[in-house]
Amino acid sequence: MAEALGRSRSVLPAGMAVVLYGLGAEVIFQELSGVLLGTLSISFLFLVPFVLGILTVALAPAAYKESWLYAFFAPWVVCTALGLLVYLLAMELWICVVMGLPLLFVMSSLGGVLVTWLYRRKLGRSRERDTPVRDTTLLGLLLLLPLAAMPLEAALPLPIQARAVQTQVIVRADPQTVWDHFVAVPPIQPDEGPFAWFRVLGLPDPIEARLSAPQAGAMRHARYSNGLQVVEPVQVWEPYRRYRFDVELDMDSLPSPLWRAVESRHLDVQTVEYRIEPQPDGTLALHLDSTYRLATPLNSYAGRWIDFLLRDFQMYILQVVKARAEQAV
């Protein structure tokens, strides 16, 4: 019992050292984000957690190095601690931490399993309980691997992908009533909004939307709970049928520098469109569609998250409009 307790205690300093390495990598990648890809890069999201996994097992007591379970899951603890620390230090938005953790878990487990595999091979040959990474030069090179790969990755062009998200609800109201409830949106009360995942993940609530004039060329102004304001030039105005506007963030209204990542060279929400479609049974299908441009090294992965969040956000808005329109009839 005492031996097991001693091993557990010896894991804690090693784990803290690994977290500090991850935190240092976060700081360096953040500082270089203006000229390179920063934390939104394969170098950070794949190579840093791979090294975290290697270190987590390589610095563990010998008995733990043999355990496949430890090799697979212990790096998850380190990555979770790093994610929480980065969020608490306001180095990343909560949604960025949540999106990044699955990748960190997978890559850190691969690093940990690699070390255990090497260690068990060594035991099979010599039965000597030494660290699997005996060459400190090699270990040093591994620590520097993410930084060495970053400029090489930055030299490659980013893939650009255009994506669209479509949602709809059925509303039991007439076209004019429905139209009047989404062209401009009076302040949404706290008890009006249904459950939404985007709120759980730390994104701001929509508060209201005002329209300067009922016509194409007018300006729509949307306001959010964190102070963010969005300017939305109206491009299409077909009363009781279709309403489309562009999306431009008011950069001066962003609550912190972290929110500048919302609209950047990586993510650009371009258009939003409402459409009213009469149904044979007398109801209306109210559509809310959006388009955006994505430019990241991981468009397929990031796009699935953004699609999910946009769809969730759009359904939230549609449910508010539906409830208000049906109540007004």
CORVEN-V883740 format. One record per residue. RES is the residue in one letter. SS is DSSP state (H for helix, E for strand, L for the rest). PSI is psi in whole degrees, 0 to 359 (* if undefined). OMEGA is omega in whole degrees, -180 to 180 (NA if undefined). Layout:
res=RES ss=SS psi=PSI omega=OMEGA
res=RES ss=SS psi=PSI omega=OMEGA
This chain:
res=M ss=L psi=314 omega=-180
res=A ss=H psi=324 omega=179
res=E ss=H psi=317 omega=179
res=A ss=H psi=320 omega=179
res=L ss=H psi=320 omega=179
res=G ss=H psi=319 omega=178
res=R ss=H psi=320 omega=180
res=S ss=H psi=320 omega=180
res=R ss=H psi=326 omega=-180
res=S ss=H psi=341 omega=178
res=V ss=H psi=326 omega=-174
res=L ss=H psi=309 omega=178
res=P ss=H psi=321 omega=179
res=A ss=H psi=317 omega=179
res=G ss=H psi=319 omega=178
res=M ss=H psi=320 omega=179
res=A ss=H psi=321 omega=180
res=V ss=H psi=319 omega=178
res=V ss=H psi=320 omega=179
res=L ss=H psi=323 omega=175
res=Y ss=H psi=314 omega=179
res=G ss=H psi=320 omega=179
res=L ss=H psi=320 omega=177
res=G ss=H psi=319 omega=177
res=A ss=H psi=319 omega=178
res=E ss=H psi=315 omega=-179
res=V ss=H psi=314 omega=-178
res=I ss=H psi=314 omega=-179
res=F ss=H psi=324 omega=177
res=Q ss=H psi=317 omega=-178
res=E ss=H psi=329 omega=-178
res=L ss=L psi=5 omega=-175
res=S ss=L psi=339 omega=180
res=G ss=L psi=332 omega=-178
res=V ss=L psi=336 omega=178
res=L ss=L psi=194 omega=-175
res=L ss=L psi=349 omega=178
res=G ss=L psi=213 omega=-177
res=T ss=L psi=346 omega=177
res=L ss=L psi=64 omega=-177
res=S ss=L psi=158 omega=176
res=I ss=H psi=324 omega=179
res=S ss=H psi=319 omega=-179
res=F ss=H psi=312 omega=-172
res=L ss=H psi=340 omega=-179
res=F ss=H psi=310 omega=-173
res=L ss=H psi=320 omega=179
res=V ss=H psi=309 omega=178
res=P ss=H psi=330 omega=176
res=F ss=H psi=315 omega=178
res=V ss=H psi=323 omega=177
res=L ss=H psi=317 omega=178
res=G ss=H psi=318 omega=178
res=I ss=H psi=312 omega=-178
res=L ss=H psi=321 omega=-178
res=T ss=H psi=318 omega=-179
res=V ss=H psi=321 omega=-178
res=A ss=H psi=328 omega=-179
res=L ss=L psi=1 omega=-179
res=A ss=L psi=161 omega=174
res=P ss=L psi=153 omega=-175
res=A ss=H psi=320 omega=-177
res=A ss=H psi=327 omega=-180
res=Y ss=H psi=334 omega=-179
res=K ss=H psi=336 omega=-179
res=E ss=L psi=344 omega=-172
res=S ss=L psi=120 omega=176
res=W ss=H psi=323 omega=179
res=L ss=H psi=317 omega=178
res=Y ss=H psi=316 omega=-178
res=A ss=H psi=325 omega=-176
res=F ss=H psi=316 omega=-170
res=F ss=H psi=332 omega=-179
res=A ss=H psi=320 omega=177
res=P ss=H psi=334 omega=177
res=W ss=H psi=321 omega=180
res=V ss=H psi=316 omega=179
res=V ss=H psi=315 omega=-179
res=C ss=H psi=321 omega=178
res=T ss=H psi=316 omega=178
res=A ss=H psi=320 omega=179
res=L ss=H psi=316 omega=180
res=G ss=H psi=315 omega=179
res=L ss=H psi=319 omega=-179
res=L ss=H psi=317 omega=179
res=V ss=H psi=321 omega=179
res=Y ss=H psi=315 omega=-178
res=L ss=H psi=330 omega=178
res=L ss=L psi=7 omega=178
res=A ss=L psi=38 omega=177
res=M ss=L psi=341 omega=177
res=E ss=L psi=154 omega=172
res=L ss=L psi=154 omega=-179
res=W ss=H psi=321 omega=-179
res=I ss=H psi=325 omega=179
res=C ss=H psi=321 omega=177
res=V ss=H psi=313 omega=-179
res=V ss=H psi=319 omega=179
res=M ss=H psi=326 omega=-176
res=G ss=H psi=331 omega=-173
res=L ss=H psi=317 omega=179
res=P ss=H psi=320 omega=178
res=L ss=H psi=319 omega=179
res=L ss=H psi=320 omega=179
res=F ss=H psi=312 omega=-177
res=V ss=H psi=310 omega=-175
res=M ss=H psi=324 omega=179
res=S ss=H psi=324 omega=176
res=S ss=H psi=320 omega=177
res=L ss=H psi=317 omega=178
res=G ss=H psi=316 omega=180
res=G ss=H psi=317 omega=-180
res=V ss=H psi=323 omega=178
res=L ss=H psi=315 omega=-179
res=V ss=H psi=317 omega=179
res=T ss=H psi=320 omega=178
res=W ss=H psi=315 omega=179
res=L ss=H psi=319 omega=-178
res=Y ss=H psi=318 omega=-180
res=R ss=H psi=326 omega=174
res=R ss=H psi=318 omega=180
res=K ss=H psi=319 omega=179
res=L ss=H psi=322 omega=180
res=G ss=H psi=332 omega=-179
res=R ss=H psi=318 omega=-171
res=S ss=H psi=344 omega=-176
res=R ss=L psi=25 omega=176
res=E ss=L psi=131 omega=-178
res=R ss=L psi=78 omega=176
res=D ss=L psi=163 omega=176
res=T ss=L psi=139 omega=-179
res=P ss=L psi=343 omega=178
res=V ss=L psi=88 omega=-175
res=R ss=L psi=332 omega=-177
res=D ss=L psi=107 omega=-177
res=T ss=H psi=333 omega=176
res=T ss=H psi=317 omega=178
res=L ss=H psi=318 omega=179
res=L ss=H psi=319 omega=178
res=G ss=H psi=321 omega=177
res=L ss=H psi=322 omega=178
res=L ss=H psi=320 omega=-180
res=L ss=H psi=327 omega=-177
res=L ss=H psi=355 omega=-176
res=L ss=H psi=312 omega=-179
res=P ss=H psi=322 omega=-179
res=L ss=H psi=324 omega=180
res=A ss=H psi=326 omega=-177
res=A ss=H psi=337 omega=-173
res=M ss=H psi=310 omega=-180
res=P ss=H psi=330 omega=177
res=L ss=H psi=318 omega=179
res=E ss=H psi=321 omega=-178
res=A ss=H psi=337 omega=180
res=A ss=L psi=345 omega=-179
res=L ss=L psi=143 omega=178
res=P ss=L psi=143 omega=178
res=L ss=L psi=135 omega=174
res=P ss=L psi=140 omega=-179
res=I ss=E psi=133 omega=-178
res=Q ss=E psi=133 omega=174
res=A ss=E psi=130 omega=-177
res=R ss=E psi=157 omega=179
res=A ss=E psi=145 omega=178
res=V ss=E psi=127 omega=-176
res=Q ss=E psi=134 omega=178
res=T ss=E psi=160 omega=177
res=Q ss=E psi=155 omega=172
res=V ss=E psi=158 omega=174
res=I ss=E psi=127 omega=-177
res=V ss=E psi=133 omega=177
res=R ss=L psi=79 omega=180
res=A ss=L psi=169 omega=-179
res=D ss=L psi=159 omega=-176
res=P ss=H psi=319 omega=-178
res=Q ss=H psi=318 omega=180
res=T ss=H psi=315 omega=180
res=V ss=H psi=314 omega=180
res=W ss=H psi=314 omega=-177
res=D ss=H psi=339 omega=-176
res=H ss=L psi=359 omega=175
res=F ss=L psi=343 omega=178
res=V ss=L psi=324 omega=170
res=A ss=L psi=144 omega=-176
res=V ss=E psi=111 omega=175
res=P ss=L psi=161 omega=-177
res=P ss=L psi=131 omega=179
res=I ss=L psi=124 omega=-179
res=Q ss=L psi=152 omega=-177
res=P ss=L psi=327 omega=-177
res=D ss=L psi=359 omega=-179
res=E ss=L psi=323 omega=-172
res=G ss=L psi=134 omega=176
res=P ss=L psi=175 omega=175
res=F ss=L psi=139 omega=179
res=A ss=L psi=137 omega=-179
res=W ss=H psi=329 omega=-178
res=F ss=H psi=330 omega=178
res=R ss=H psi=319 omega=179
res=V ss=H psi=323 omega=-176
res=L ss=L psi=11 omega=170
res=G ss=L psi=8 omega=176
res=L ss=L psi=151 omega=-173
res=P ss=L psi=153 omega=175
res=D ss=L psi=142 omega=169
res=P ss=E psi=136 omega=-178
res=I ss=E psi=306 omega=-178
res=E ss=E psi=166 omega=174
res=A ss=E psi=130 omega=-180
res=R ss=E psi=149 omega=-178
res=L ss=E psi=130 omega=-177
res=S ss=L psi=327 omega=180
res=A ss=L psi=148 omega=-179
res=P ss=L psi=72 omega=-177
res=Q ss=L psi=161 omega=172
res=A ss=L psi=142 omega=-176
res=G ss=L psi=349 omega=177
res=A ss=L psi=171 omega=180
res=M ss=E psi=130 omega=174
res=R ss=E psi=135 omega=-179
res=H ss=E psi=118 omega=180
res=A ss=E psi=143 omega=-178
res=R ss=E psi=142 omega=-176
res=Y ss=E psi=165 omega=-171
res=S ss=L psi=339 omega=179
res=N ss=L psi=9 omega=180
res=G ss=L psi=349 omega=179
res=L ss=L psi=137 omega=176
res=Q ss=E psi=141 omega=-178
res=V ss=E psi=130 omega=177
res=V ss=E psi=129 omega=-171
res=E ss=E psi=90 omega=178
res=P ss=E psi=128 omega=-178
res=V ss=E psi=124 omega=-178
res=Q ss=E psi=324 omega=-179
res=V ss=E psi=130 omega=180
res=W ss=E psi=98 omega=177
res=E ss=E psi=93 omega=-172
res=P ss=L psi=133 omega=177
res=Y ss=L psi=12 omega=179
res=R ss=L psi=302 omega=-170
res=R ss=E psi=145 omega=-173
res=Y ss=E psi=113 omega=-178
res=R ss=E psi=142 omega=178
res=F ss=E psi=156 omega=175
res=D ss=E psi=170 omega=-177
res=V ss=L psi=121 omega=178
res=E ss=E psi=116 omega=179
res=L ss=E psi=140 omega=171
res=D ss=L psi=99 omega=-173
res=M ss=H psi=333 omega=179
res=D ss=H psi=341 omega=-177
res=S ss=H psi=357 omega=-177
res=L ss=L psi=132 omega=-173
res=P ss=L psi=338 omega=179
res=S ss=L psi=162 omega=179
res=P ss=H psi=333 omega=-179
res=L ss=H psi=328 omega=-176
res=W ss=H psi=351 omega=176
res=R ss=H psi=341 omega=177
res=A ss=H psi=346 omega=-179
res=V ss=L psi=318 omega=177
res=E ss=L psi=110 omega=-176
res=S ss=L psi=195 omega=177
res=R ss=L psi=347 omega=-178
res=H ss=L psi=324 omega=-175
res=L ss=E psi=128 omega=-180
res=D ss=E psi=103 omega=174
res=V ss=E psi=125 omega=-169
res=Q ss=E psi=306 omega=-177
res=T ss=E psi=154 omega=173
res=V ss=E psi=137 omega=-178
res=E ss=E psi=132 omega=171
res=Y ss=E psi=140 omega=175
res=R ss=E psi=138 omega=176
res=I ss=E psi=124 omega=-178
res=E ss=E psi=108 omega=178
res=P ss=E psi=142 omega=180
res=Q ss=L psi=156 omega=-179
res=P ss=L psi=331 omega=-177
res=D ss=L psi=7 omega=178
res=G ss=L psi=351 omega=176
res=T ss=L psi=178 omega=179
res=L ss=E psi=139 omega=169
res=A ss=E psi=117 omega=178
res=L ss=E psi=116 omega=-178
res=H ss=E psi=142 omega=171
res=L ss=E psi=112 omega=-175
res=D ss=E psi=151 omega=177
res=S ss=E psi=155 omega=175
res=T ss=E psi=149 omega=177
res=Y ss=E psi=159 omega=178
res=R ss=E psi=135 omega=-178
res=L ss=E psi=131 omega=178
res=A ss=E psi=89 omega=180
res=T ss=L psi=165 omega=174
res=P ss=L psi=347 omega=-175
res=L ss=L psi=55 omega=-175
res=N ss=H psi=320 omega=-177
res=S ss=H psi=316 omega=-180
res=Y ss=H psi=308 omega=-178
res=A ss=H psi=323 omega=-179
res=G ss=H psi=324 omega=179
res=R ss=H psi=320 omega=177
res=W ss=H psi=313 omega=-177
res=I ss=H psi=320 omega=175
res=D ss=H psi=314 omega=-179
res=F ss=H psi=314 omega=-178
res=L ss=H psi=319 omega=178
res=L ss=H psi=318 omega=179
res=R ss=H psi=318 omega=179
res=D ss=H psi=317 omega=179
res=F ss=H psi=316 omega=-178
res=Q ss=H psi=322 omega=178
res=M ss=H psi=325 omega=177
res=Y ss=H psi=312 omega=179
res=I ss=H psi=315 omega=-179
res=L ss=H psi=321 omega=180
res=Q ss=H psi=323 omega=177
res=V ss=H psi=313 omega=179
res=V ss=H psi=315 omega=-180
res=K ss=H psi=311 omega=-179
res=A ss=H psi=318 omega=-179
res=R ss=H psi=317 omega=-179
res=A ss=H psi=317 omega=-179
res=E ss=H psi=330 omega=177
res=Q ss=H psi=330 omega=-177
res=A ss=H psi=343 omega=-178
res=V ss=L psi=* omega=NA
